[in-house]
Amino acid sequence: MEIAKLVLKLTGSSSEIRFHPLPTDDPKVRRPDISQARALLKWEPQVSLEDALNRTITYFRKTLSP
């Protein structure tokens, strides 16, 4: 919900957030764990979630514009 609200804010959209039943095989809990990437690859995220969303929004606006 937090990400959906942030996308609406960043895009200036007035879209409504809707909830639908999950598919039966959908994972009920998503908690990505990057500890292995940190330990094995010495990797750390370099971009904040908001910045990444802004970049993605900009890309799709350019790509999908007529």
CHARMM-style PDB file with segment names, atoms N, HN, CA, C and O in Angstrom:
ATOM      1  N   MET     1       0.821  -1.184   0.000  1.00  0.00      PROA
ATOM      2  CA  MET     1       0.000   0.000   0.000  1.00  0.00      PROA
ATOM      3  C   MET     1       0.871   1.257   0.000  1.00  0.00      PROA
ATOM      4  O   MET     1       0.562   2.245  -0.666  1.00  0.00      PROA
ATOM      5  N   GLU     2       1.962   1.197   0.758  1.00  0.00      PROA
ATOM      6  HN  GLU     2       2.213   0.395   1.299  1.00  0.00      PROA
ATOM      7  CA  GLU     2       2.867   2.337   0.848  1.00  0.00      PROA
ATOM      8  C   GLU     2       3.458   2.672  -0.527  1.00  0.00      PROA
ATOM      9  O   GLU     2       3.539   3.840  -0.906  1.00  0.00      PROA
ATOM     10  N   ILE     3       3.865   1.647  -1.261  1.00  0.00      PROA
ATOM     11  HN  ILE     3       3.799   0.698  -0.953  1.00  0.00      PROA
ATOM     12  CA  ILE     3       4.444   1.882  -2.587  1.00  0.00      PROA
ATOM     13  C   ILE     3       3.378   2.383  -3.548  1.00  0.00      PROA
ATOM     14  O   ILE     3       3.644   3.285  -4.343  1.00  0.00      PROA
ATOM     15  N   ALA     4       2.185   1.822  -3.494  1.00  0.00      PROA
ATOM     16  HN  ALA     4       1.969   1.089  -2.848  1.00  0.00      PROA
ATOM     17  CA  ALA     4       1.100   2.272  -4.375  1.00  0.00      PROA
ATOM     18  C   ALA     4       0.792   3.743  -4.131  1.00  0.00      PROA
ATOM     19  O   ALA     4       0.622   4.507  -5.081  1.00  0.00      PROA
ATOM     20  N   LYS     5       0.720   4.138  -2.885  1.00  0.00      PROA
ATOM     21  HN  LYS     5       0.858   3.517  -2.114  1.00  0.00      PROA
ATOM     22  CA  LYS     5       0.448   5.545  -2.564  1.00  0.00      PROA
ATOM     23  C   LYS     5       1.582   6.454  -3.042  1.00  0.00      PROA
ATOM     24  O   LYS     5       1.334   7.563  -3.515  1.00  0.00      PROA
ATOM     25  N   LEU     6       2.822   5.986  -2.919  1.00  0.00      PROA
ATOM     26  HN  LEU     6       3.024   5.085  -2.535  1.00  0.00      PROA
ATOM     27  CA  LEU     6       3.961   6.766  -3.372  1.00  0.00      PROA
ATOM     28  C   LEU     6       3.930   6.929  -4.894  1.00  0.00      PROA
ATOM     29  O   LEU     6       4.227   8.010  -5.403  1.00  0.00      PROA
ATOM     30  N   VAL     7       3.576   5.876  -5.621  1.00  0.00      PROA
ATOM     31  HN  VAL     7       3.334   4.998  -5.208  1.00  0.00      PROA
ATOM     32  CA  VAL     7       3.470   5.963  -7.079  1.00  0.00      PROA
ATOM     33  C   VAL     7       2.398   6.977  -7.469  1.00  0.00      PROA
ATOM     34  O   VAL     7       2.611   7.785  -8.373  1.00  0.00      PROA
ATOM     35  N   LEU     8       1.263   6.941  -6.805  1.00  0.00      PROA
ATOM     36  HN  LEU     8       1.090   6.285  -6.071  1.00  0.00      PROA
ATOM     37  CA  LEU     8       0.209   7.917  -7.096  1.00  0.00      PROA
ATOM     38  C   LEU     8       0.709   9.340  -6.862  1.00  0.00      PROA
ATOM     39  O   LEU     8       0.463  10.236  -7.670  1.00  0.00      PROA
ATOM     40  N   LYS     9       1.403   9.533  -5.765  1.00  0.00      PROA
ATOM     41  HN  LYS     9       1.603   8.806  -5.110  1.00  0.00      PROA
ATOM     42  CA  LYS     9       1.931  10.871  -5.433  1.00  0.00      PROA
ATOM     43  C   LYS     9       2.934  11.333  -6.487  1.00  0.00      PROA
ATOM     44  O   LYS     9       2.849  12.460  -6.974  1.00  0.00      PROA
ATOM     45  N   LEU    10       3.881  10.470  -6.838  1.00  0.00      PROA
ATOM     46  HN  LEU    10       3.950   9.554  -6.442  1.00  0.00      PROA
ATOM     47  CA  LEU    10       4.947  10.850  -7.761  1.00  0.00      PROA
ATOM     48  C   LEU    10       4.439  11.074  -9.182  1.00  0.00      PROA
ATOM     49  O   LEU    10       5.006  11.878  -9.922  1.00  0.00      PROA
ATOM     50  N   THR    11       3.390  10.379  -9.562  1.00  0.00      PROA
ATOM     51  HN  THR    11       2.930   9.726  -8.961  1.00  0.00      PROA
ATOM     52  CA  THR    11       2.848  10.530 -10.911  1.00  0.00      PROA
ATOM     53  C   THR    11       1.778  11.606 -10.982  1.00  0.00      PROA
ATOM     54  O   THR    11       1.393  12.032 -12.071  1.00  0.00      PROA
ATOM     55  N   GLY    12       1.292  12.050  -9.820  1.00  0.00      PROA
ATOM     56  HN  GLY    12       1.604  11.704  -8.935  1.00  0.00      PROA
ATOM     57  CA  GLY    12       0.210  13.026  -9.805  1.00  0.00      PROA
ATOM     58  C   GLY    12      -1.109  12.410 -10.238  1.00  0.00      PROA
ATOM     59  O   GLY    12      -2.025  13.112 -10.668  1.00  0.00      PROA
ATOM     60  N   SER    13      -1.197  11.105 -10.123  1.00  0.00      PROA
ATOM     61  HN  SER    13      -0.454  10.534  -9.774  1.00  0.00      PROA
ATOM     62  CA  SER    13      -2.387  10.388 -10.566  1.00  0.00      PROA
ATOM     63  C   SER    13      -3.520  10.514  -9.553  1.00  0.00      PROA
ATOM     64  O   SER    13      -3.296  10.609  -8.346  1.00  0.00      PROA
ATOM     65  N   SER    14      -4.733  10.512 -10.078  1.00  0.00      PROA
ATOM     66  HN  SER    14      -4.914  10.435 -11.058  1.00  0.00      PROA
ATOM     67  CA  SER    14      -5.911  10.500  -9.202  1.00  0.00      PROA
ATOM     68  C   SER    14      -6.556   9.112  -9.234  1.00  0.00      PROA
ATOM     69  O   SER    14      -7.706   8.944  -8.829  1.00  0.00      PROA
ATOM     70  N   SER    15      -5.807   8.126  -9.719  1.00  0.00      PROA
ATOM     71  HN  SER    15      -4.873   8.262 -10.048  1.00  0.00      PROA
ATOM     72  CA  SER    15      -6.318   6.753  -9.794  1.00  0.00      PROA
ATOM     73  C   SER    15      -6.690   6.242  -8.414  1.00  0.00      PROA
ATOM     74  O   SER    15      -6.151   6.682  -7.398  1.00  0.00      PROA
ATOM     75  N   GLU    16      -7.608   5.316  -8.404  1.00  0.00      PROA
ATOM     76  HN  GLU    16      -8.045   4.957  -9.229  1.00  0.00      PROA
ATOM     77  CA  GLU    16      -8.058   4.682  -7.175  1.00  0.00      PROA
ATOM     78  C   GLU    16      -7.281   3.383  -6.986  1.00  0.00      PROA
ATOM     79  O   GLU    16      -7.084   2.630  -7.939  1.00  0.00      PROA
ATOM     80  N   ILE    17      -6.844   3.124  -5.763  1.00  0.00      PROA
ATOM     81  HN  ILE    17      -7.005   3.736  -4.989  1.00  0.00      PROA
ATOM     82  CA  ILE    17      -6.183   1.857  -5.455  1.00  0.00      PROA
ATOM     83  C   ILE    17      -7.280   0.828  -5.211  1.00  0.00      PROA
ATOM     84  O   ILE    17      -8.165   1.028  -4.378  1.00  0.00      PROA
ATOM     85  N   ARG    18      -7.208  -0.270  -5.946  1.00  0.00      PROA
ATOM     86  HN  ARG    18      -6.490  -0.432  -6.623  1.00  0.00      PROA
ATOM     87  CA  ARG    18      -8.216  -1.327  -5.823  1.00  0.00      PROA
ATOM     88  C   ARG    18      -7.564  -2.602  -5.324  1.00  0.00      PROA
ATOM     89  O   ARG    18      -6.397  -2.877  -5.603  1.00  0.00      PROA
ATOM     90  N   PHE    19      -8.329  -3.360  -4.596  1.00  0.00      PROA
ATOM     91  HN  PHE    19      -9.277  -3.137  -4.369  1.00  0.00      PROA
ATOM     92  CA  PHE    19      -7.864  -4.632  -4.069  1.00  0.00      PROA
ATOM     93  C   PHE    19      -8.633  -5.756  -4.751  1.00  0.00      PROA
ATOM     94  O   PHE    19      -9.856  -5.702  -4.876  1.00  0.00      PROA
ATOM     95  N   HSD    20      -7.898  -6.775  -5.189  1.00  0.00      PROA
ATOM     96  HN  HSD    20      -6.905  -6.819  -5.088  1.00  0.00      PROA
ATOM     97  CA  HSD    20      -8.489  -7.939  -5.831  1.00  0.00      PROA
ATOM     98  C   HSD    20      -7.989  -9.190  -5.114  1.00  0.00      PROA
ATOM     99  O   HSD    20      -6.929  -9.163  -4.490  1.00  0.00      PROA
ATOM    100  N   PRO    21      -8.739 -10.276  -5.198  1.00  0.00      PROA
ATOM    101  CA  PRO    21      -8.269 -11.520  -4.574  1.00  0.00      PROA
ATOM    102  C   PRO    21      -6.940 -11.954  -5.192  1.00  0.00      PROA
ATOM    103  O   PRO    21      -6.721 -11.808  -6.395  1.00  0.00      PROA
ATOM    104  N   LEU    22      -6.068 -12.485  -4.351  1.00  0.00      PROA
ATOM    105  HN  LEU    22      -6.247 -12.604  -3.374  1.00  0.00      PROA
ATOM    106  CA  LEU    22      -4.781 -12.962  -4.827  1.00  0.00      PROA
ATOM    107  C   LEU    22      -4.936 -14.302  -5.527  1.00  0.00      PROA
ATOM    108  O   LEU    22      -5.825 -15.078  -5.175  1.00  0.00      PROA
ATOM    109  N   PRO    23      -4.098 -14.590  -6.503  1.00  0.00      PROA
ATOM    110  CA  PRO    23      -4.100 -15.931  -7.093  1.00  0.00      PROA
ATOM    111  C   PRO    23      -3.738 -16.955  -6.011  1.00  0.00      PROA
ATOM    112  O   PRO    23      -3.053 -16.616  -5.046  1.00  0.00      PROA
ATOM    113  N   THR    24      -4.178 -18.163  -6.160  1.00  0.00      PROA
ATOM    114  HN  THR    24      -4.734 -18.439  -6.944  1.00  0.00      PROA
ATOM    115  CA  THR    24      -3.946 -19.178  -5.120  1.00  0.00      PROA
ATOM    116  C   THR    24      -2.466 -19.465  -4.899  1.00  0.00      PROA
ATOM    117  O   THR    24      -2.076 -19.833  -3.791  1.00  0.00      PROA
ATOM    118  N   ASP    25      -1.633 -19.307  -5.925  1.00  0.00      PROA
ATOM    119  HN  ASP    25      -1.950 -19.009  -6.825  1.00  0.00      PROA
ATOM    120  CA  ASP    25      -0.210 -19.601  -5.779  1.00  0.00      PROA
ATOM    121  C   ASP    25       0.627 -18.363  -5.438  1.00  0.00      PROA
ATOM    122  O   ASP    25       1.856 -18.427  -5.459  1.00  0.00      PROA
ATOM    123  N   ASP    26      -0.016 -17.254  -5.128  1.00  0.00      PROA
ATOM    124  HN  ASP    26      -1.014 -17.202  -5.110  1.00  0.00      PROA
ATOM    125  CA  ASP    26       0.702 -16.026  -4.810  1.00  0.00      PROA
ATOM    126  C   ASP    26       1.293 -16.109  -3.405  1.00  0.00      PROA
ATOM    127  O   ASP    26       0.606 -16.512  -2.467  1.00  0.00      PROA
ATOM    128  N   PRO    27       2.587 -15.723  -3.253  1.00  0.00      PROA
ATOM    129  CA  PRO    27       3.160 -15.728  -1.900  1.00  0.00      PROA
ATOM    130  C   PRO    27       2.409 -14.743  -1.005  1.00  0.00      PROA
ATOM    131  O   PRO    27       2.097 -13.629  -1.428  1.00  0.00      PROA
ATOM    132  N   LYS    28       2.126 -15.143   0.202  1.00  0.00      PROA
ATOM    133  HN  LYS    28       2.380 -16.047   0.546  1.00  0.00      PROA
ATOM    134  CA  LYS    28       1.346 -14.300   1.119  1.00  0.00      PROA
ATOM    135  C   LYS    28       2.200 -13.208   1.755  1.00  0.00      PROA
ATOM    136  O   LYS    28       1.692 -12.149   2.124  1.00  0.00      PROA
ATOM    137  N   VAL    29       3.487 -13.468   1.880  1.00  0.00      PROA
ATOM    138  HN  VAL    29       3.900 -14.328   1.581  1.00  0.00      PROA
ATOM    139  CA  VAL    29       4.376 -12.498   2.505  1.00  0.00      PROA
ATOM    140  C   VAL    29       5.586 -12.311   1.594  1.00  0.00      PROA
ATOM    141  O   VAL    29       6.222 -13.278   1.173  1.00  0.00      PROA
ATOM    142  N   ARG    30       5.883 -11.073   1.306  1.00  0.00      PROA
ATOM    143  HN  ARG    30       5.367 -10.288   1.648  1.00  0.00      PROA
ATOM    144  CA  ARG    30       7.070 -10.771   0.495  1.00  0.00      PROA
ATOM    145  C   ARG    30       8.012  -9.943   1.346  1.00  0.00      PROA
ATOM    146  O   ARG    30       7.700  -8.816   1.732  1.00  0.00      PROA
ATOM    147  N   ARG    31       9.121 -10.496   1.621  1.00  0.00      PROA
ATOM    148  HN  ARG    31       9.374 -11.411   1.308  1.00  0.00      PROA
ATOM    149  CA  ARG    31      10.140  -9.776   2.382  1.00  0.00      PROA
ATOM    150  C   ARG    31      11.495 -10.053   1.750  1.00  0.00      PROA
ATOM    151  O   ARG    31      12.266 -10.877   2.241  1.00  0.00      PROA
ATOM    152  N   PRO    32      11.774  -9.358   0.659  1.00  0.00      PROA
ATOM    153  CA  PRO    32      13.059  -9.588   0.004  1.00  0.00      PROA
ATOM    154  C   PRO    32      14.212  -9.394   0.977  1.00  0.00      PROA
ATOM    155  O   PRO    32      14.227  -8.449   1.766  1.00  0.00      PROA
ATOM    156  N   ASP    33      15.166 -10.296   0.909  1.00  0.00      PROA
ATOM    157  HN  ASP    33      15.153 -11.064   0.268  1.00  0.00      PROA
ATOM    158  CA  ASP    33      16.307 -10.269   1.813  1.00  0.00      PROA
ATOM    159  C   ASP    33      17.576 -10.159   0.967  1.00  0.00      PROA
ATOM    160  O   ASP    33      17.909 -11.073   0.212  1.00  0.00      PROA
ATOM    161  N   ILE    34      18.277  -9.038   1.101  1.00  0.00      PROA
ATOM    162  HN  ILE    34      18.006  -8.296   1.715  1.00  0.00      PROA
ATOM    163  CA  ILE    34      19.487  -8.844   0.307  1.00  0.00      PROA
ATOM    164  C   ILE    34      20.755  -9.160   1.111  1.00  0.00      PROA
ATOM    165  O   ILE    34      21.857  -8.779   0.717  1.00  0.00      PROA
ATOM    166  N   SER    35      20.591  -9.854   2.229  1.00  0.00      PROA
ATOM    167  HN  SER    35      19.696 -10.163   2.550  1.00  0.00      PROA
ATOM    168  CA  SER    35      21.764 -10.140   3.065  1.00  0.00      PROA
ATOM    169  C   SER    35      22.795 -10.990   2.332  1.00  0.00      PROA
ATOM    170  O   SER    35      23.994 -10.795   2.535  1.00  0.00      PROA
ATOM    171  N   GLN    36      22.367 -11.928   1.487  1.00  0.00      PROA
ATOM    172  HN  GLN    36      21.393 -12.086   1.323  1.00  0.00      PROA
ATOM    173  CA  GLN    36      23.334 -12.735   0.730  1.00  0.00      PROA
ATOM    174  C   GLN    36      24.079 -11.872  -0.277  1.00  0.00      PROA
ATOM    175  O   GLN    36      25.288 -12.024  -0.450  1.00  0.00      PROA
ATOM    176  N   ALA    37      23.372 -10.969  -0.941  1.00  0.00      PROA
ATOM    177  HN  ALA    37      22.390 -10.845  -0.801  1.00  0.00      PROA
ATOM    178  CA  ALA    37      24.033 -10.070  -1.891  1.00  0.00      PROA
ATOM    179  C   ALA    37      25.050  -9.195  -1.162  1.00  0.00      PROA
ATOM    180  O   ALA    37      26.143  -8.939  -1.668  1.00  0.00      PROA
ATOM    181  N   ARG    38      24.680  -8.746   0.019  1.00  0.00      PROA
ATOM    182  HN  ARG    38      23.793  -8.954   0.431  1.00  0.00      PROA
ATOM    183  CA  ARG    38      25.615  -7.940   0.813  1.00  0.00      PROA
ATOM    184  C   ARG    38      26.850  -8.763   1.191  1.00  0.00      PROA
ATOM    185  O   ARG    38      27.984  -8.307   1.041  1.00  0.00      PROA
ATOM    186  N   ALA    39      26.610  -9.979   1.682  1.00  0.00      PROA
ATOM    187  HN  ALA    39      25.689 -10.349   1.804  1.00  0.00      PROA
ATOM    188  CA  ALA    39      27.704 -10.815   2.171  1.00  0.00      PROA
ATOM    189  C   ALA    39      28.585 -11.344   1.042  1.00  0.00      PROA
ATOM    190  O   ALA    39      29.810 -11.266   1.125  1.00  0.00      PROA
ATOM    191  N   LEU    40      27.975 -11.879  -0.005  1.00  0.00      PROA
ATOM    192  HN  LEU    40      26.980 -11.943  -0.073  1.00  0.00      PROA
ATOM    193  CA  LEU    40      28.747 -12.535  -1.067  1.00  0.00      PROA
ATOM    194  C   LEU    40      29.291 -11.569  -2.112  1.00  0.00      PROA
ATOM    195  O   LEU    40      30.398 -11.749  -2.620  1.00  0.00      PROA
ATOM    196  N   LEU    41      28.511 -10.550  -2.425  1.00  0.00      PROA
ATOM    197  HN  LEU    41      27.612 -10.404  -2.012  1.00  0.00      PROA
ATOM    198  CA  LEU    41      28.888  -9.649  -3.501  1.00  0.00      PROA
ATOM    199  C   LEU    41      29.345  -8.271  -3.016  1.00  0.00      PROA
ATOM    200  O   LEU    41      29.793  -7.433  -3.799  1.00  0.00      PROA
ATOM    201  N   LYS    42      29.220  -8.063  -1.713  1.00  0.00      PROA
ATOM    202  HN  LYS    42      28.856  -8.743  -1.076  1.00  0.00      PROA
ATOM    203  CA  LYS    42      29.527  -6.739  -1.135  1.00  0.00      PROA
ATOM    204  C   LYS    42      28.670  -5.665  -1.805  1.00  0.00      PROA
ATOM    205  O   LYS    42      29.142  -4.559  -2.068  1.00  0.00      PROA
ATOM    206  N   TRP    43      27.405  -6.000  -2.078  1.00  0.00      PROA
ATOM    207  HN  TRP    43      27.021  -6.898  -1.865  1.00  0.00      PROA
ATOM    208  CA  TRP    43      26.495  -5.114  -2.794  1.00  0.00      PROA
ATOM    209  C   TRP    43      25.590  -4.365  -1.828  1.00  0.00      PROA
ATOM    210  O   TRP    43      25.095  -4.937  -0.857  1.00  0.00      PROA
ATOM    211  N   GLU    44      25.384  -3.117  -2.094  1.00  0.00      PROA
ATOM    212  HN  GLU    44      25.786  -2.653  -2.884  1.00  0.00      PROA
ATOM    213  CA  GLU    44      24.441  -2.283  -1.339  1.00  0.00      PROA
ATOM    214  C   GLU    44      23.611  -1.489  -2.335  1.00  0.00      PROA
ATOM    215  O   GLU    44      24.134  -1.075  -3.370  1.00  0.00      PROA
ATOM    216  N   PRO    45      22.325  -1.264  -2.051  1.00  0.00      PROA
ATOM    217  CA  PRO    45      21.518  -0.411  -2.934  1.00  0.00      PROA
ATOM    218  C   PRO    45      22.133   0.986  -3.008  1.00  0.00      PROA
ATOM    219  O   PRO    45      22.597   1.523  -2.002  1.00  0.00      PROA
ATOM    220  N   GLN    46      22.132   1.562  -4.197  1.00  0.00      PROA
ATOM    221  HN  GLN    46      21.756   1.126  -5.014  1.00  0.00      PROA
ATOM    222  CA  GLN    46      22.714   2.883  -4.401  1.00  0.00      PROA
ATOM    223  C   GLN    46      21.656   3.957  -4.640  1.00  0.00      PROA
ATOM    224  O   GLN    46      21.970   5.147  -4.672  1.00  0.00      PROA
ATOM    225  N   VAL    47      20.414   3.540  -4.807  1.00  0.00      PROA
ATOM    226  HN  VAL    47      20.159   2.573  -4.781  1.00  0.00      PROA
ATOM    227  CA  VAL    47      19.334   4.448  -5.168  1.00  0.00      PROA
ATOM    228  C   VAL    47      18.181   4.247  -4.180  1.00  0.00      PROA
ATOM    229  O   VAL    47      17.828   3.113  -3.856  1.00  0.00      PROA
ATOM    230  N   SER    48      17.609   5.332  -3.712  1.00  0.00      PROA
ATOM    231  HN  SER    48      17.896   6.253  -3.975  1.00  0.00      PROA
ATOM    232  CA  SER    48      16.462   5.223  -2.799  1.00  0.00      PROA
ATOM    233  C   SER    48      15.235   4.753  -3.573  1.00  0.00      PROA
ATOM    234  O   SER    48      15.193   4.864  -4.799  1.00  0.00      PROA
ATOM    235  N   LEU    49      14.256   4.238  -2.877  1.00  0.00      PROA
ATOM    236  HN  LEU    49      14.290   4.148  -1.881  1.00  0.00      PROA
ATOM    237  CA  LEU    49      13.023   3.782  -3.513  1.00  0.00      PROA
ATOM    238  C   LEU    49      12.371   4.928  -4.278  1.00  0.00      PROA
ATOM    239  O   LEU    49      11.955   4.747  -5.422  1.00  0.00      PROA
ATOM    240  N   GLU    50      12.279   6.088  -3.670  1.00  0.00      PROA
ATOM    241  HN  GLU    50      12.617   6.235  -2.740  1.00  0.00      PROA
ATOM    242  CA  GLU    50      11.628   7.220  -4.334  1.00  0.00      PROA
ATOM    243  C   GLU    50      12.385   7.638  -5.599  1.00  0.00      PROA
ATOM    244  O   GLU    50      11.769   7.940  -6.621  1.00  0.00      PROA
ATOM    245  N   ASP    51      13.701   7.654  -5.530  1.00  0.00      PROA
ATOM    246  HN  ASP    51      14.202   7.408  -4.700  1.00  0.00      PROA
ATOM    247  CA  ASP    51      14.488   8.007  -6.714  1.00  0.00      PROA
ATOM    248  C   ASP    51      14.314   6.950  -7.805  1.00  0.00      PROA
ATOM    249  O   ASP    51      14.172   7.289  -8.980  1.00  0.00      PROA
ATOM    250  N   ALA    52      14.325   5.699  -7.431  1.00  0.00      PROA
ATOM    251  HN  ALA    52      14.441   5.423  -6.476  1.00  0.00      PROA
ATOM    252  CA  ALA    52      14.137   4.624  -8.405  1.00  0.00      PROA
ATOM    253  C   ALA    52      12.772   4.723  -9.073  1.00  0.00      PROA
ATOM    254  O   ALA    52      12.659   4.536 -10.284  1.00  0.00      PROA
ATOM    255  N   LEU    53      11.742   5.014  -8.296  1.00  0.00      PROA
ATOM    256  HN  LEU    53      11.834   5.166  -7.312  1.00  0.00      PROA
ATOM    257  CA  LEU    53      10.402   5.174  -8.873  1.00  0.00      PROA
ATOM    258  C   LEU    53      10.354   6.376  -9.802  1.00  0.00      PROA
ATOM    259  O   LEU    53       9.753   6.309 -10.874  1.00  0.00      PROA
ATOM    260  N   ASN    54      10.978   7.470  -9.401  1.00  0.00      PROA
ATOM    261  HN  ASN    54      11.466   7.525  -8.530  1.00  0.00      PROA
ATOM    262  CA  ASN    54      11.018   8.654 -10.275  1.00  0.00      PROA
ATOM    263  C   ASN    54      11.711   8.342 -11.598  1.00  0.00      PROA
ATOM    264  O   ASN    54      11.247   8.770 -12.655  1.00  0.00      PROA
ATOM    265  N   ARG    55      12.807   7.607 -11.550  1.00  0.00      PROA
ATOM    266  HN  ARG    55      13.184   7.259 -10.691  1.00  0.00      PROA
ATOM    267  CA  ARG    55      13.514   7.218 -12.773  1.00  0.00      PROA
ATOM    268  C   ARG    55      12.637   6.326 -13.652  1.00  0.00      PROA
ATOM    269  O   ARG    55      12.597   6.487 -14.871  1.00  0.00      PROA
ATOM    270  N   THR    56      11.942   5.393 -13.020  1.00  0.00      PROA
ATOM    271  HN  THR    56      11.975   5.263 -12.029  1.00  0.00      PROA
ATOM    272  CA  THR    56      11.069   4.486 -13.758  1.00  0.00      PROA
ATOM    273  C   THR    56       9.914   5.247 -14.397  1.00  0.00      PROA
ATOM    274  O   THR    56       9.577   5.006 -15.556  1.00  0.00      PROA
ATOM    275  N   ILE    57       9.316   6.151 -13.658  1.00  0.00      PROA
ATOM    276  HN  ILE    57       9.590   6.347 -12.716  1.00  0.00      PROA
ATOM    277  CA  ILE    57       8.209   6.965 -14.172  1.00  0.00      PROA
ATOM    278  C   ILE    57       8.684   7.801 -15.357  1.00  0.00      PROA
ATOM    279  O   ILE    57       8.002   7.873 -16.379  1.00  0.00      PROA
ATOM    280  N   THR    58       9.842   8.428 -15.224  1.00  0.00      PROA
ATOM    281  HN  THR    58      10.396   8.369 -14.393  1.00  0.00      PROA
ATOM    282  CA  THR    58      10.398   9.226 -16.315  1.00  0.00      PROA
ATOM    283  C   THR    58      10.628   8.364 -17.554  1.00  0.00      PROA
ATOM    284  O   THR    58      10.290   8.771 -18.666  1.00  0.00      PROA
ATOM    285  N   TYR    59      11.196   7.187 -17.366  1.00  0.00      PROA
ATOM    286  HN  TYR    59      11.470   6.856 -16.462  1.00  0.00      PROA
ATOM    287  CA  TYR    59      11.449   6.276 -18.482  1.00  0.00      PROA
ATOM    288  C   TYR    59      10.155   5.940 -19.213  1.00  0.00      PROA
ATOM    289  O   TYR    59      10.085   6.043 -20.438  1.00  0.00      PROA
ATOM    290  N   PHE    60       9.136   5.539 -18.465  1.00  0.00      PROA
ATOM    291  HN  PHE    60       9.193   5.455 -17.470  1.00  0.00      PROA
ATOM    292  CA  PHE    60       7.893   5.134 -19.107  1.00  0.00      PROA
ATOM    293  C   PHE    60       7.156   6.317 -19.738  1.00  0.00      PROA
ATOM    294  O   PHE    60       6.495   6.153 -20.762  1.00  0.00      PROA
ATOM    295  N   ARG    61       7.259   7.472 -19.157  1.00  0.00      PROA
ATOM    296  HN  ARG    61       7.797   7.606 -18.324  1.00  0.00      PROA
ATOM    297  CA  ARG    61       6.647   8.652 -19.779  1.00  0.00      PROA
ATOM    298  C   ARG    61       7.307   8.933 -21.127  1.00  0.00      PROA
ATOM    299  O   ARG    61       6.619   9.258 -22.095  1.00  0.00      PROA
ATOM    300  N   LYS    62       8.630   8.814 -21.201  1.00  0.00      PROA
ATOM    301  HN  LYS    62       9.189   8.550 -20.416  1.00  0.00      PROA
ATOM    302  CA  LYS    62       9.342   9.036 -22.464  1.00  0.00      PROA
ATOM    303  C   LYS    62       9.032   7.920 -23.463  1.00  0.00      PROA
ATOM    304  O   LYS    62       8.796   8.180 -24.643  1.00  0.00      PROA
ATOM    305  N   THR    63       9.035   6.688 -22.984  1.00  0.00      PROA
ATOM    306  HN  THR    63       9.227   6.477 -22.026  1.00  0.00      PROA
ATOM    307  CA  THR    63       8.858   5.526 -23.860  1.00  0.00      PROA
ATOM    308  C   THR    63       7.445   5.442 -24.411  1.00  0.00      PROA
ATOM    309  O   THR    63       7.251   5.073 -25.569  1.00  0.00      PROA
ATOM    310  N   LEU    64       6.465   5.778 -23.596  1.00  0.00      PROA
ATOM    311  HN  LEU    64       6.623   6.077 -22.655  1.00  0.00      PROA
ATOM    312  CA  LEU    64       5.070   5.599 -24.001  1.00  0.00      PROA
ATOM    313  C   LEU    64       4.436   6.848 -24.605  1.00  0.00      PROA
ATOM    314  O   LEU    64       3.286   6.815 -25.043  1.00  0.00      PROA
ATOM    315  N   SER    65       5.184   7.941 -24.628  1.00  0.00      PROA
ATOM    316  HN  SER    65       6.118   7.967 -24.273  1.00  0.00      PROA
ATOM    317  CA  SER    65       4.646   9.169 -25.210  1.00  0.00      PROA
ATOM    318  C   SER    65       4.526   9.023 -26.721  1.00  0.00      PROA
ATOM    319  O   SER    65       5.397   8.445 -27.371  1.00  0.00      PROA
ATOM    320  N   PRO    66       3.418   9.561 -27.282  1.00  0.00      PROA
ATOM    321  CA  PRO    66       3.236   9.462 -28.731  1.00  0.00      PROA
ATOM    322  C   PRO    66       4.230  10.317 -29.495  1.00  0.00      PROA
ATOM    323  OT1 PRO    66       4.206  10.342 -30.726  1.00  0.00      PROA
TER     324      PRO     66
END
